[in-house]
Amino acid sequence: MRGHHVFDVSLQPASHYTLYLRVVSEGTLSAPVTLWQQDQLSYSLLSAYYGLLVALLVYNLFLFLSLRDPLYLTYVAFISTLAVGQAGLAGFSGQFLWPDNAYLTNLSPTGGVSLAGFFGALFVQGFLGSTPRRLRLGWLMPLISGGYALVFLTALFWSYYLAAVAVNLLSLVFVLAALLMGAVSLYHRQPGARYFVLAWVALLTGVLVISLHNLGVLPSNFLTSNALLIGSALEMLLLALALADRINGIQKARDEAQAQAIRLRQEMVEALEEKERYLEMRVVERTEALEQANQELQKNHQLMEHQAHHDALTGLANRKRLNQSFKKVQQQADLQNTGFTVVVADLDKFKQINDTWGHQAGDEVLMTLAQRLQVCMIPGGTLARVGGDEFVILLPDTQNHQAAENFCQQVFDKVLQPVLLSQGTTINPGISLGYAIYPIDATDMDQLLNLADQAMYQNKQERAQEC
C-alpha cells in the first residue's frame, strides 16, 4: 500500500484487530488516521467541489476563445493546476488519477500547488493592471511567479521537503501581497476589485489555516484539513465574479468613453463647421484683397518694367532695351546669315530751341520727333532715345547701303516739317542722320554706334554748310 493516502482494509465483524501504520514523508507531515466505511456525503461534497472547478474551467476557457484575452487562459491554468494540488492533498490523485504511480502521487500536492501559485501570480499581475506600477511593485508578482517555478523544480529534481516548506511560506507571501494590491485597487475603484479582495481574503484564510496545520501549529480536523479546499472554492467563485465584474466595468467604461467621444466629436464637428464658415468668409475676403493686391502688383511691375526699359518722356526704348534688342537682332542675323543697320539721329540746334522757347518747347519737339520716327519704323525694328536729343534705330534685314539711304530719306521727309508748339509758335526742326551696317562695317555694337555717330556728325556738318 506504499504511496497511497487511501486504501482498502478487509475486516470481519465481531473480531479484534491490531493495525500498524508506518508513515514517511520528505515534507511536512500530518497523518490523522480514520477508519470509515464509504461516506457518500463526503464524496458528494468533493464531487461538487471538483465539478465547480471543471465548470469554471470550461466557462473561462470559452470566454478566452470568445474574447481572446490571455487573462482568462491564465485563470484556466490556475484552476487546472489548483485542482491537481487539491486532489493530491485529498488523496484522490493516488486513488483515482494515477493509482499505480507513487512518484506522481507524492508530487501532485506540492507540484500542483506550486504550478497554481505560478499561474495565480501571473493572473494577479494581469488582473490588477496599473496597480502594481502605481505601488512601484510591478516586479513583485513576476518574482513570486518565478519563486513558485523554482519550488516546482525543487520538488521535481531535488528536495521534496524543501519544496513542501517553501510552498507554504511562499503562498503566505503571495496571498498577502495580492490582498494588499487588491485593497489598493479597491480604493481606486478598479473594475472587479471588490470581488478580487474578497476572493483573496477567502484564499488567505484557507492558506493560513492549512499552512499552520501543515507546520503543526493547528490540530487536524475537518476544517483545518480542508481549509485550502474551502478557501480555494470560495476564491474561484469570487474570482469568476471579479472577472465578470471586470468585463462589465470595462464595457461600461468603454460605452461611456464611446458616448463621450461621440459628444466630443459632435462638438468638434460643430466647432469645425463654424470655424470653416468663418474661414471661408475670411478666405473670400482675403482672396479678393490678394487679387486686388496682385493686380496692383502686376500693374506696378509692368510700370516698373516699362520704366526700366523705356524713356520717361517719349515712351521709346532706352539704352538698356536697345542693348537687348541689339543682341536679339544680332543672333537672328548670325543664324540667317543676314545683316542689319544701326541708324543714329540727332536734332539740329536743339540747344537753341531750349534757350529760345524753353525746355517745355524742347520736350514738345522731342515728342513730336519720336512720333514721326515711329511712323517710319519697319516691322521688327527698334527705336530708342539714348540721350537728350539723340535717337538710335535698329533696322533688321537691312543689309545694304541703298536700303539704309532709302530709310534715311524717308525720315528726312517725315521729320523736316514744321512743328506747332502749344504756345502757338511754329518752328522748323532739323535732323542729322548717320548709319552703319552689320556685319559689313563692324560686328560690335559699340563700333557700329561709333561709325554711325561719325556719319551723323558728318551729315550735320554738311547740312550746316548748306545753310
URRA-V806196 format. One record per pair of residues at least 6 apart in sequence whose C-alpha atoms are under 6 Angstrom apart, sorted by sequence separation. I is the first residue (numbers start at 1). J is the second residue. D is the distance in Angstrom with one decimal. If there is no record, write none. Layout:
i = (I/I)
j = (J/J)
d = (D/D)
This chain:
i = (87/132/212/310/311/333/385/420/442/186/310/311/384/419/64/155/185/186/309/310/354/384/419/64/154/309/383/418/383/418/94/309/382/60/93/151/309/382/436/381/381/182/436/436/210/435/179/434/57/88/89/121/88/179/206/207/434/206/434/85/433/85/121/432/206/85/118/432/84/85/203/432/175/202/203/82/118/81/82/203/202/81/82/114/81/199/78/114/199/199/78/111/78/347/168/195/196/346/346/345/196/345/195/344/344/74/343/192/343/342/342/192/314/341/110/192/341/191/340/340/340/341/191/339/340/340/339/318/317/318/319/316/318/348/347/348/347/346/5/346/345/345/344/4/344/343/343/342/342/341/341/340/340/3/339/344/26/27/26/27/28)
j = (93/138/218/316/317/339/391/426/448/193/317/318/391/426/72/163/193/194/317/318/362/392/427/73/163/318/392/427/393/428/105/320/393/72/105/163/321/394/448/394/395/197/451/452/227/452/197/452/76/108/109/141/109/200/227/228/455/228/456/108/456/109/145/456/231/112/145/459/112/113/231/460/204/231/232/112/148/112/113/235/235/115/116/148/116/235/116/152/238/239/119/152/120/389/211/238/239/389/390/390/242/391/242/391/392/123/392/242/393/393/394/245/367/394/164/246/395/246/395/396/397/398/249/397/398/399/399/384/384/385/386/384/386/430/430/431/431/431/91/432/432/433/433/94/434/434/435/435/436/436/437/437/438/102/438/452/160/161/161/164/214)
d = (5.2/4.6/5.7/5.3/5.8/5.3/4.4/4.4/5.7/4.8/4.2/5.2/5.6/5.5/5.3/5.2/5.7/5.8/5.8/4.7/5.2/5.2/5.3/5.9/5.8/5.5/6.0/5.5/4.7/4.5/5.0/5.9/5.6/5.7/5.9/5.2/5.0/5.0/5.6/5.4/5.0/5.3/5.9/4.9/5.8/4.1/6.0/4.8/5.2/5.0/5.2/5.3/4.3/5.8/4.6/5.6/4.4/4.4/3.7/5.6/4.6/4.4/5.3/5.7/4.5/3.9/4.4/5.9/5.2/4.8/4.6/5.1/5.6/5.0/5.5/5.9/5.2/5.1/5.8/5.6/5.8/5.9/4.9/5.1/4.9/4.1/4.9/5.5/5.0/5.9/5.1/5.4/5.6/5.7/5.6/5.5/5.8/5.7/4.6/5.7/5.5/5.0/4.9/5.8/4.6/5.9/5.6/4.3/4.9/5.8/4.9/4.7/5.4/5.9/5.8/4.6/5.1/4.6/5.6/4.5/5.1/5.6/4.9/5.7/4.7/5.0/4.7/5.3/4.3/5.6/5.4/5.3/5.8/4.8/5.8/5.2/4.4/5.6/5.2/5.3/5.7/4.6/5.7/5.7/5.3/5.7/4.3/5.5/5.4/5.8/4.5/5.9/5.3/5.0/5.2/5.8/5.7/3.7/4.5/5.3/5.9)
